[in-house]
Amino acid sequence: MNQSSLEKQVLPFMERHQLIHRNATVVIGVSGGVDSLLLLKYYTVLQQEWQLHIIAVSMDHGLRGDEAARDVTYVEQICKDWGVPFVGRKIDVKERKRHHKEGTQQAARILRYQVFEEIMKQYDADYLALAHHGDDQVETVVMRMLRQNNPSALTGIPISRAFASGFIVRPFLCLSKAEIYQYAHIFGLQAREDPSNQSSQYTRNYLRNQVLPLLKKQEPQLHRHVQEMTERLTEDQLYLMKQAEKVMAETITLAPQSASFQINELQSYPMALQRRVFHLILSYLYHKVPSAMTLQHEKDFFHLLHTDRSSVTIDFPSGLKVTKSYTVISFHFLTVDHSQWEGRQLSKIPDTIYLADGASLQIRYSASYVKDDTNTLHIPVELTSLFPLSVRTRKPGDKIRIKGLQGRKKVKDIFIDEKIPLEQRDNWPIVVGSDGQLLWLVGLRKAEITPLYEASEYVVLHYIETNNRRHHDA
């Protein structure tokens, strides 16, 4: 093993995964440890041939006092010796922890990547190179196996991913920690090690210090096997997600703050795609999927998908409701804002009112009775007792006089007959006359309006619905 063998081992990995190109600007995260120092040294070896512009970044996390500050100073001096532009920053992890109630590792990572993003954009960099190696990959996969049951988590640390102005890249995932130490010795690198890495307080350190040595004793090439596995899993996951996105586009009706689908349509696809569509729906509805979301919520969803009960609602974190209503399952948040149209008078003609689900109600005059349908209501202007009209949602005990029926029928019973999902009933628009008479369950049923005669002019209400009301196969 010599200096050239490092390039022979790493460069094919970089080229195969497109982690480098000529004239690239590369920001390199350097802590002063052996991994990141070797990474910096390796990029200086590649620099001339590939015409690279490299910038080293080192951070003091404010956790180890003067010792951490000396690490940054040490990296700065090495960069000066090697002729590499240097950026040093201090971040306040303790303050972040206090303010956001986060753990040390999480707070440090968030602040670190905020600095990386800022510097990437400042230099319009193509890559942020980080020194994660093969043993880190093994630790990550084993740790996720302990803590998670989502197969996609086993894709591990990505070789590259989009970030800021370019991509995060990890060229050393093809190397073991032992190989890094050997190359560091060949290059004569003197690293500064963080003593917290030797503590088994954190799960990752426990795996690193106690578990991995036993596994690597059984299989010295474990890091290569795991890396190859994560690459294959990543390829499989990308393919399945693309297929799931197609299924979602074909079967799921999306609206602001809600989603719905016909149960039999989703069930016609393999379970692997159903599960991924479920998670795509959550990603669509939540700005950030809550940490309180667990495997049990997924199990509850699929139990709902297969239950024989016609009307069931289950609760998800942050007020999200998942409701089965006959043949439809819908996701919707607890509160729906219809304050802009609830109880609004329809006295301005012509006018358009936008309803809570994005549908609209258009009002205009017409001199003739045009073709009637379930989405259009004609009211003779001579029926002055009905004006001004208004639109509202249902109230307890609401009844409507429907043409052809003796007496009036409860709105609640009409919703049941029409198989309207539970979560839509309280937000369904109803047109009401000034005398309190229910005239129209918009898009569903109309009242019998008397007297009936040829009018000189009509007020015409036309409902333009959105796809999120694919509610009944009655």
C-alpha positions as CSV (number, residue, x, y, z in Angstrom):
1,M,0.0,0.0,0.0
2,N,1.4,3.4,-1.0
3,Q,0.1,6.9,-2.0
4,S,-0.8,5.9,-5.5
5,S,-2.9,3.0,-4.3
6,L,-5.2,5.5,-2.5
7,E,-6.1,7.1,-5.8
8,K,-6.5,3.7,-7.5
9,Q,-8.9,2.7,-4.8
10,V,-10.9,5.9,-4.4
11,L,-10.9,7.5,-7.9
12,P,-12.8,4.7,-9.7
13,F,-15.5,4.9,-6.9
14,M,-15.7,8.7,-7.4
15,E,-16.0,8.4,-11.2
16,R,-18.5,5.6,-11.1
17,H,-20.8,7.6,-8.9
18,Q,-20.0,11.0,-10.5
19,L,-18.5,12.6,-7.5
20,I,-16.0,14.7,-9.4
21,H,-15.6,16.7,-12.6
22,R,-12.9,19.0,-13.9
23,N,-12.8,22.6,-12.8
24,A,-15.1,21.8,-9.9
25,T,-15.2,24.0,-6.7
26,V,-15.1,21.7,-3.7
27,V,-15.8,22.7,-0.1
28,I,-14.3,20.1,2.3
29,G,-15.4,19.6,5.9
30,V,-12.2,19.2,8.0
31,S,-12.4,18.5,11.8
32,G,-8.7,17.7,12.3
33,G,-9.4,14.0,12.7
34,V,-7.6,11.4,10.6
35,D,-10.6,10.9,8.2
36,S,-11.0,14.5,7.2
37,L,-7.3,15.3,7.1
38,L,-6.8,12.4,4.7
39,L,-9.7,13.6,2.6
40,L,-8.2,17.1,2.4
41,K,-4.8,15.7,1.5
42,Y,-6.4,13.5,-1.2
43,Y,-8.1,16.4,-2.8
44,T,-4.8,18.3,-2.9
45,V,-3.4,15.3,-4.7
46,L,-6.2,15.4,-7.3
47,Q,-6.2,19.2,-7.5
48,Q,-3.7,19.8,-10.3
49,E,-4.8,17.1,-12.6
50,W,-8.5,17.8,-12.2
51,Q,-8.1,21.6,-11.9
52,L,-10.0,21.7,-8.7
53,H,-10.7,24.8,-6.5
54,I,-10.8,23.6,-2.9
55,I,-11.8,25.3,0.3
56,A,-11.5,23.8,3.8
57,V,-14.0,24.5,6.5
58,S,-13.5,23.7,10.1
59,M,-15.9,24.4,13.0
60,D,-15.7,24.8,16.8
61,H,-18.9,23.5,18.2
62,G,-18.4,25.2,21.5
63,L,-18.5,21.9,23.5
64,R,-14.9,21.2,24.4
65,G,-13.6,24.7,25.3
66,D,-10.0,25.6,24.3
67,E,-9.3,22.1,23.0
68,A,-11.9,22.5,20.2
69,A,-10.5,25.9,19.4
70,R,-7.0,24.5,19.1
71,D,-8.4,21.9,16.6
72,V,-9.6,24.6,14.4
73,T,-6.3,26.5,14.7
74,Y,-4.5,23.3,13.8
75,V,-6.5,22.8,10.7
76,E,-6.0,26.4,9.7
77,Q,-2.2,26.0,10.0
78,I,-2.2,22.8,7.8
79,C,-4.3,24.6,5.2
80,K,-1.7,27.4,5.2
81,D,1.1,24.9,4.8
82,W,-0.7,23.2,1.9
83,G,-1.9,26.4,0.3
84,V,-5.6,25.6,0.7
85,P,-8.1,28.5,1.4
86,F,-9.5,28.1,4.9
87,V,-12.8,29.1,6.6
88,G,-13.2,28.7,10.4
89,R,-16.4,29.1,12.3
90,K,-17.7,28.8,15.8
91,I,-21.2,27.5,16.4
92,D,-23.2,27.5,19.6
93,V,-24.6,24.0,20.0
94,K,-25.5,24.5,23.7
95,E,-27.7,27.5,22.8
96,R,-29.4,25.6,20.0
97,K,-30.1,22.7,22.4
98,R,-31.6,25.0,25.0
99,H,-33.7,26.9,22.5
100,H,-35.0,24.0,20.4
101,K,-35.0,21.2,23.0
102,E,-32.7,19.0,20.8
103,G,-30.1,16.5,21.6
104,T,-26.4,17.4,21.3
105,Q,-25.8,15.3,18.2
106,Q,-28.9,16.7,16.4
107,A,-28.2,20.3,17.3
108,A,-24.6,20.1,16.2
109,R,-25.5,18.5,12.9
110,I,-28.2,21.1,12.1
111,L,-25.8,24.0,12.9
112,R,-22.9,22.4,11.0
113,Y,-25.0,21.9,7.8
114,Q,-26.3,25.5,8.1
115,V,-22.7,26.7,7.9
116,F,-21.9,24.3,5.1
117,E,-24.8,25.6,3.1
118,E,-23.8,29.2,3.6
119,I,-20.3,28.6,2.5
120,M,-21.4,26.4,-0.5
121,K,-23.6,29.3,-1.7
122,Q,-20.9,31.9,-1.0
123,Y,-18.4,30.1,-3.3
124,D,-21.0,28.7,-5.7
125,A,-19.5,25.4,-4.9
126,D,-20.2,22.2,-6.9
127,Y,-19.5,19.8,-4.1
128,L,-19.3,19.5,-0.3
129,A,-16.9,16.7,0.4
130,L,-17.3,14.9,3.7
131,A,-15.1,12.1,5.1
132,H,-17.6,9.4,6.1
133,H,-16.1,6.0,5.5
134,G,-17.1,2.4,5.1
135,D,-17.1,1.7,8.9
136,D,-19.4,4.7,9.4
137,Q,-21.8,3.1,6.9
138,V,-21.8,-0.2,8.8
139,E,-22.5,1.7,12.0
140,T,-25.4,3.6,10.4
141,V,-27.0,0.5,9.0
142,V,-26.7,-1.5,12.2
143,M,-28.0,1.5,14.3
144,R,-31.0,1.9,12.0
145,M,-31.7,-1.8,12.2
146,L,-31.9,-1.4,16.0
147,R,-34.1,1.7,16.0
148,Q,-36.2,1.5,12.8
149,N,-38.2,-1.1,10.8
150,N,-38.4,0.8,7.6
151,P,-36.5,-1.0,4.8
152,S,-35.6,2.3,3.1
153,A,-33.6,3.3,6.2
154,L,-31.1,0.5,5.3
155,T,-30.0,2.5,2.3
156,G,-27.7,4.1,4.8
157,I,-25.5,7.2,4.3
158,P,-26.0,8.4,0.7
159,I,-22.9,8.5,-1.6
160,S,-24.2,11.8,-2.9
161,R,-27.3,14.0,-2.6
162,A,-28.3,17.5,-3.7
163,F,-27.4,20.2,-1.3
164,A,-27.2,24.0,-1.5
165,S,-25.6,25.0,-4.8
166,G,-24.4,21.5,-5.6
167,F,-24.1,18.1,-4.0
168,I,-22.8,16.5,-0.8
169,V,-20.3,13.7,-1.8
170,R,-18.6,11.1,0.3
171,P,-15.6,9.6,-1.6
172,F,-14.3,7.5,1.3
173,L,-17.4,5.2,1.7
174,C,-15.3,2.7,-0.2
175,L,-12.6,2.7,2.5
176,S,-12.5,1.1,6.0
177,K,-11.3,3.0,9.0
178,A,-8.2,0.8,9.2
179,E,-7.3,1.6,5.6
180,I,-7.7,5.3,6.4
181,Y,-5.2,5.0,9.2
182,Q,-2.8,3.2,7.0
183,Y,-3.0,5.9,4.3
184,A,-2.7,8.6,6.9
185,H,0.5,7.0,8.1
186,I,1.9,6.8,4.5
187,F,1.2,10.6,4.1
188,G,2.7,11.4,7.5
189,L,-0.5,13.0,8.7
190,Q,-0.8,13.9,12.4
191,A,-4.4,14.0,13.4
192,R,-6.2,15.5,16.4
193,E,-8.8,13.1,17.7
194,D,-12.0,14.2,19.6
195,P,-11.8,12.3,22.9
196,S,-15.6,12.0,22.9
197,N,-15.3,9.5,20.1
198,Q,-13.9,7.0,22.6
199,S,-16.9,7.3,24.9
200,S,-19.6,4.6,24.6
201,Q,-22.3,7.1,25.9
202,Y,-23.8,7.5,22.4
203,T,-25.3,4.5,20.5
204,R,-23.0,5.1,17.5
205,N,-19.9,5.1,19.7
206,Y,-21.0,2.0,21.5
207,L,-21.4,0.2,18.1
208,R,-18.1,1.6,16.9
209,N,-16.1,0.5,20.0
210,Q,-17.9,-2.6,21.2
211,V,-19.8,-4.3,18.3
212,L,-18.0,-3.5,15.0
213,P,-14.7,-5.0,16.1
214,L,-16.5,-8.3,16.7
215,L,-18.2,-8.2,13.3
216,K,-15.1,-7.3,11.5
217,K,-13.2,-10.0,13.2
218,Q,-15.6,-12.5,11.5
219,E,-15.6,-10.6,8.2
220,P,-12.8,-8.1,7.6
221,Q,-14.5,-6.9,4.3
222,L,-17.8,-6.1,6.1
223,H,-17.6,-2.5,5.1
224,R,-17.5,-3.4,1.4
225,H,-20.4,-5.9,1.6
226,V,-22.5,-3.3,3.5
227,Q,-21.7,-0.6,1.0
228,E,-22.6,-2.7,-2.0
229,M,-25.9,-3.7,-0.2
230,T,-26.8,0.0,0.4
231,E,-26.1,0.9,-3.2
232,R,-28.4,-1.9,-4.4
233,L,-31.1,-1.0,-1.9
234,T,-30.9,2.6,-3.0
235,E,-31.4,1.7,-6.6
236,D,-34.4,-0.5,-5.6
237,Q,-35.8,2.3,-3.5
238,L,-35.5,4.9,-6.2
239,Y,-37.4,2.6,-8.6
240,L,-40.1,1.7,-6.2
241,M,-40.6,5.4,-5.3
242,K,-41.0,6.4,-8.9
243,Q,-43.6,3.7,-9.3
244,A,-45.4,4.8,-6.1
245,E,-45.5,8.4,-7.4
246,K,-47.2,7.1,-10.5
247,V,-49.7,5.2,-8.4
248,M,-50.3,8.3,-6.3
249,A,-51.0,10.4,-9.4
250,E,-53.5,7.8,-10.7
251,T,-55.4,7.0,-7.5
252,I,-55.1,9.8,-4.9
253,T,-57.1,13.0,-5.1
254,L,-55.2,15.8,-3.5
255,A,-56.6,19.1,-2.2
256,P,-55.3,21.7,0.2
257,Q,-54.9,20.0,3.6
258,S,-56.6,16.8,2.4
259,A,-56.3,13.7,0.4
260,S,-58.7,10.9,-0.6
261,F,-58.9,7.7,-2.6
262,Q,-61.1,4.8,-3.6
263,I,-60.1,1.8,-1.5
264,N,-60.3,-0.8,-4.2
265,E,-58.1,1.4,-6.5
266,L,-55.2,1.5,-4.1
267,Q,-55.7,-2.2,-3.1
268,S,-55.2,-3.2,-6.8
269,Y,-51.5,-2.4,-6.4
270,P,-48.8,-4.5,-4.6
271,M,-48.4,-3.9,-0.9
272,A,-44.9,-2.5,-1.5
273,L,-46.4,0.4,-3.5
274,Q,-49.4,0.8,-1.2
275,R,-47.0,1.4,1.7
276,R,-45.0,3.9,-0.1
277,V,-48.1,5.8,-1.3
278,F,-49.2,6.0,2.3
279,H,-45.9,7.7,3.2
280,L,-46.1,10.0,0.2
281,I,-49.5,11.1,1.4
282,L,-48.1,12.0,4.8
283,S,-45.2,13.9,3.2
284,Y,-47.8,15.8,1.1
285,L,-50.0,16.7,4.1
286,Y,-47.4,17.5,6.7
287,H,-44.8,20.3,6.3
288,K,-42.6,17.9,8.3
289,V,-43.8,14.4,9.3
290,P,-44.1,14.5,13.1
291,S,-41.6,12.5,15.2
292,A,-44.7,11.1,16.9
293,M,-45.6,9.2,13.7
294,T,-44.8,5.6,14.4
295,L,-45.1,2.1,12.8
296,Q,-48.3,1.7,14.7
297,H,-49.9,4.5,12.7
298,E,-49.0,2.7,9.5
299,K,-50.5,-0.5,11.0
300,D,-53.7,1.4,11.9
301,F,-54.0,2.7,8.4
302,F,-53.8,-0.7,6.8
303,H,-56.2,-2.1,9.3
304,L,-58.6,0.7,8.3
305,L,-58.0,-0.2,4.7
306,H,-59.2,-3.8,5.3
307,T,-61.9,-3.4,7.9
308,D,-65.5,-4.3,7.1
309,R,-66.9,-1.4,9.0
310,S,-68.4,1.3,6.8
311,S,-67.5,4.4,8.8
312,V,-64.4,4.7,11.0
313,T,-62.0,7.5,11.9
314,I,-58.6,7.2,13.4
315,D,-56.4,10.0,14.8
316,F,-52.9,10.8,13.6
317,P,-50.4,13.3,15.1
318,S,-51.0,17.1,14.8
319,G,-54.8,16.9,14.3
320,L,-54.7,14.7,11.2
321,K,-57.8,12.5,10.8
322,V,-58.0,9.4,8.6
323,T,-61.5,8.4,7.8
324,K,-63.0,5.4,6.1
325,S,-66.5,6.2,4.7
326,Y,-67.9,3.3,2.7
327,T,-65.5,2.9,-0.3
328,V,-63.4,5.9,0.4
329,I,-60.5,6.7,2.7
330,S,-59.7,10.4,3.3
331,F,-57.0,12.3,5.2
332,H,-58.0,15.6,6.6
333,F,-57.0,17.9,9.4
334,L,-59.4,18.6,12.3
335,T,-60.2,22.1,11.4
336,V,-61.3,23.4,8.1
337,D,-61.5,27.2,7.6
338,H,-64.7,28.1,5.8
339,S,-65.1,31.5,7.6
340,Q,-64.8,33.4,4.3
341,W,-68.1,32.0,3.0
342,E,-70.0,30.6,6.0
343,G,-73.3,32.5,6.4
344,R,-72.4,34.8,3.4
345,Q,-75.3,36.5,1.6
346,L,-75.5,36.0,-2.1
347,S,-76.8,39.5,-2.8
348,K,-74.1,40.6,-5.2
349,I,-74.9,39.4,-8.7
350,P,-72.9,38.4,-10.7
351,D,-70.4,36.9,-8.1
352,T,-68.2,33.9,-7.5
353,I,-67.7,32.4,-4.0
354,Y,-64.8,30.1,-3.4
355,L,-65.6,27.3,-1.0
356,A,-63.3,25.6,1.6
357,D,-62.3,22.7,-0.6
358,G,-61.3,25.0,-3.6
359,A,-64.6,24.5,-5.4
360,S,-66.6,27.6,-6.4
361,L,-70.2,28.8,-6.5
362,Q,-71.0,31.2,-9.4
363,I,-74.1,33.4,-9.3
364,R,-75.6,35.2,-12.2
365,Y,-78.9,36.4,-13.8
366,S,-80.4,34.6,-16.8
367,A,-83.4,35.4,-18.9
368,S,-84.1,31.8,-19.7
369,Y,-84.1,28.4,-17.9
370,V,-81.0,26.7,-19.3
371,K,-80.4,23.0,-19.1
372,D,-80.7,21.9,-15.5
373,D,-78.4,19.4,-13.7
374,T,-77.2,18.6,-10.2
375,N,-74.6,21.4,-10.2
376,T,-77.0,24.1,-11.3
377,L,-80.0,25.7,-9.5
378,H,-82.5,28.2,-11.0
379,I,-84.6,30.4,-8.8
380,P,-87.3,32.7,-10.3
381,V,-86.7,36.3,-9.3
382,E,-90.4,36.6,-8.6
383,L,-89.9,34.5,-5.4
384,T,-89.0,37.5,-3.4
385,S,-89.4,35.8,-0.1
386,L,-86.3,33.7,-0.8
387,F,-84.0,36.7,-1.4
388,P,-81.3,37.4,-0.4
389,L,-80.0,33.9,-0.6
390,S,-77.1,32.8,1.7
391,V,-74.7,29.9,1.9
392,R,-73.9,28.0,5.1
393,T,-73.0,24.5,6.5
394,R,-75.5,22.2,8.1
395,K,-77.1,22.7,11.5
396,P,-78.6,20.1,13.8
397,G,-82.1,19.1,12.7
398,D,-81.8,20.5,9.2
399,K,-84.4,19.3,6.8
400,I,-85.1,20.0,3.1
401,R,-88.3,19.6,1.1
402,I,-87.3,17.4,-1.9
403,K,-89.4,17.2,-5.1
404,G,-91.5,14.0,-5.2
405,L,-91.3,13.3,-1.5
406,Q,-94.1,13.9,1.0
407,G,-92.8,16.2,3.6
408,R,-89.2,17.0,4.3
409,K,-86.1,14.8,4.7
410,K,-83.3,15.2,7.2
411,V,-80.0,16.5,5.7
412,K,-78.2,13.9,7.8
413,D,-80.1,11.1,6.1
414,I,-79.4,12.5,2.6
415,F,-75.7,12.5,3.5
416,I,-75.9,8.8,4.6
417,D,-77.9,7.8,1.5
418,E,-75.4,9.6,-0.8
419,K,-72.5,8.0,1.1
420,I,-70.9,11.4,1.8
421,P,-67.7,10.9,3.8
422,L,-68.0,11.9,7.4
423,E,-65.4,14.6,7.3
424,Q,-67.1,16.4,4.4
425,R,-70.6,16.6,5.9
426,D,-69.9,19.4,8.4
427,N,-68.3,21.5,5.6
428,W,-70.8,20.9,2.8
429,P,-72.2,24.1,1.4
430,I,-76.0,24.6,1.6
431,V,-77.9,27.4,-0.1
432,V,-80.6,28.8,2.1
433,G,-83.4,31.3,1.4
434,S,-84.0,34.4,3.5
435,D,-87.0,32.7,5.1
436,G,-84.7,29.9,6.4
437,Q,-85.8,27.4,3.7
438,L,-83.1,25.0,2.6
439,L,-83.0,25.3,-1.2
440,W,-79.9,23.2,-2.3
441,L,-77.5,20.8,-0.8
442,V,-75.0,22.0,-3.4
443,G,-74.2,19.3,-6.0
444,L,-76.5,16.8,-4.3
445,R,-80.2,17.5,-3.9
446,K,-82.5,20.5,-4.6
447,A,-85.6,21.6,-2.8
448,E,-89.0,21.7,-4.5
449,I,-89.4,25.4,-5.1
450,T,-93.1,26.6,-5.4
451,P,-94.9,28.1,-7.1
452,L,-93.6,26.7,-10.4
453,Y,-94.3,28.9,-13.5
454,E,-92.5,30.5,-16.4
455,A,-90.4,33.3,-14.8
456,S,-89.3,36.5,-16.4
457,E,-85.8,36.1,-15.1
458,Y,-83.8,33.6,-13.0
459,V,-81.0,33.8,-10.5
460,V,-78.7,30.9,-11.6
461,L,-76.3,29.3,-9.2
462,H,-73.7,27.0,-10.7
463,Y,-71.4,24.8,-8.7
464,I,-67.9,24.1,-10.1
465,E,-66.5,21.2,-8.1
466,T,-63.0,19.9,-7.6
467,N,-61.8,16.4,-7.9
468,N,-61.5,15.9,-4.2
469,R,-65.2,15.2,-4.0
470,R,-64.9,11.8,-5.7
471,H,-67.1,10.5,-2.9
472,H,-69.7,8.0,-4.0
473,D,-70.1,4.9,-6.0
474,A,-73.7,4.9,-4.7
